[in-house]
Structure formats: C-alpha cells, structure tokens
Amino acid sequence: PYDLVILSLSAAQLECARALRLLPGWQRIPLLALLPQDRLEDRERYRAAGIDDFLCKPLEPQAFYATLRRWLNECLPAADTFSRSAVSASASLRAGSAPGA
C-alpha cells in the first residue's frame, strides 16, 4: 500500500517496526527510522527490528532527499529541483507564511 514509511520511534517502540514486518506485503516496503541521534548501538537494534535505513534529527534537506531518492528511485524529481523548492518552503516557513502563499 505504501512506497516507503518513515517512523519516528523510540527504542522502546521498536515492536511497532517488528509488527509491521509481520503484516502481509510489508516485508518489501522500506522502513526508515527518524532518530534523535546517530548512534551505532541504536542502528543495530533498529536494523534487527526490520528498519532499512535511518534519518537523523535535525533533518537536512539534501540528506533527507538523498535517502528518499535511494529508496524510491525514479519516482522523485531531480535533486536540484527538490533543493530549490525545499529552500523556498523553508524560507517561507521562517517568514511565517505558507509555501506558495
């Protein structure tokens, strides 16, 4: 049903990832974990629970997009297109307006 799922889980919630992997059709869907810090011991535990890749907070647009592109392949526009729109959206949010408004 999904091309990719990003989970913001604590180590205590890893059972959620394990449970997703047991559902029909979920073995092939990439699961990405959003981590507060990049620690090797966390990565090992998350991988054992079925997580495929990791994103660390705070998200950097370039790294975020590269990770999505790696897993979604040709479904996304070119990286430079994303970079411009992400920078524009970020600047709009900092200015207090909605992107495209």
Phi and psi in degrees as a GROMACS rama.xvg file:
@    title "Ramachandran Plot"
@    xaxis  label "Phi"
@    yaxis  label "Psi"
@TYPE xy
-123.364  152.686  TYR-2
-84.5571  -28.8597  ASP-3
-166.364  147.14  LEU-4
-130.281  132.978  VAL-5
-108.028  122.992  ILE-6
-111.788  130.152  LEU-7
-101.379  93.3126  SER-8
-119.919  146.348  LEU-9
-88.2192  165.087  SER-10
-57.9645  -30.6069  ALA-11
-70.6101  -16.8773  ALA-12
-101.894  15.6388  GLN-13
-63.1913  -20.4831  LEU-14
-60.4692  -27.265  GLU-15
-61.9604  -44.9106  CYS-16
-64.8314  -43.1844  ALA-17
-61.0528  -41.5774  ARG-18
-65.3272  -39.9167  ALA-19
-60.3889  -41.6267  LEU-20
-64.3244  -22.0446  ARG-21
-83.9077  -15.5888  LEU-22
-74.0976  145.824  LEU-23
-57.96  131.519  PRO-24
85.9366  -9.39992  GLY-25
-89.3278  -2.83  TRP-26
-69.5311  -27.0455  GLN-27
-100.83  -6.18194  ARG-28
-83.3444  123.67  ILE-29
-62.7496  129.513  PRO-30
-109.003  122.827  LEU-31
-112.328  135.603  LEU-32
-101.892  137.112  ALA-33
-96.9977  110.434  LEU-34
-104.051  144.19  LEU-35
-71.5339  -27.2574  PRO-36
-144.538  157.43  GLN-37
-99.2053  93.6793  ASP-38
-120.636  134.716  ARG-39
-56.3938  -43.4165  LEU-40
-63.928  -33.0627  GLU-41
-67.4501  -45.3113  ASP-42
-57.6485  -42.7372  ARG-43
-63.0408  -43.2479  GLU-44
-66.5033  -40.7535  ARG-45
-68.1028  -40.7167  TYR-46
-60.8709  -42.0417  ARG-47
-62.2966  -26.0523  ALA-48
-86.8385  -3.60661  ALA-49
106.609  7.25171  GLY-50
-76.4988  134.762  ILE-51
-90.018  -33.3886  ASP-52
-155.775  174.176  ASP-53
-134.972  146.64  PHE-54
-126.591  140.769  LEU-55
-113.864  142.54  CYS-56
-82.0009  145.073  LYS-57
-73.8675  143.826  PRO-58
-69.3089  133.013  LEU-59
-101.645  127.349  GLU-60
-51.8482  -42.8542  PRO-61
-63.8818  -45.4759  GLN-62
-67.9302  -39.9902  ALA-63
-60.323  -49.6309  PHE-64
-64.054  -41.326  TYR-65
-60.6137  -39.6551  ALA-66
-66.803  -45.818  THR-67
-60.8193  -43.6386  LEU-68
-62.2949  -39.375  ARG-69
-59.084  -39.8785  ARG-70
-88.7582  -28.9879  TRP-71
-100.087  -8.2555  LEU-72
56.6937  -118.87  ASN-73
-85.5118  5.17054  GLU-74
-74.664  -16.133  CYS-75
-108.421  155.35  LEU-76
-69.7307  171.038  PRO-77
-58.8854  151.251  ALA-78
-58.6333  -38.1501  ALA-79
-68.3722  -31.1156  ASP-80
-64.489  -45.0406  THR-81
-63.6039  -43.5006  PHE-82
-58.02  -45.1773  SER-83
-64.7376  -44.4226  ARG-84
-70.5043  -35.0355  SER-85
-66.8941  -41.4308  ALA-86
-64.9075  -41.5131  VAL-87
-63.1043  -45.1714  SER-88
-64.4087  -42.8121  ALA-89
-62.457  -43.6263  SER-90
-65.4523  -38.2264  ALA-91
-64.3823  -43.1822  SER-92
-65.0208  -40.2606  LEU-93
-64.8579  -32.9149  ARG-94
-79.3069  -8.99087  ALA-95
92.0584  13.8399  GLY-96
-120.604  159.151  SER-97
-75.4848  144.246  ALA-98
-57.1558  135.507  PRO-99
81.2611  0.443001  GLY-100
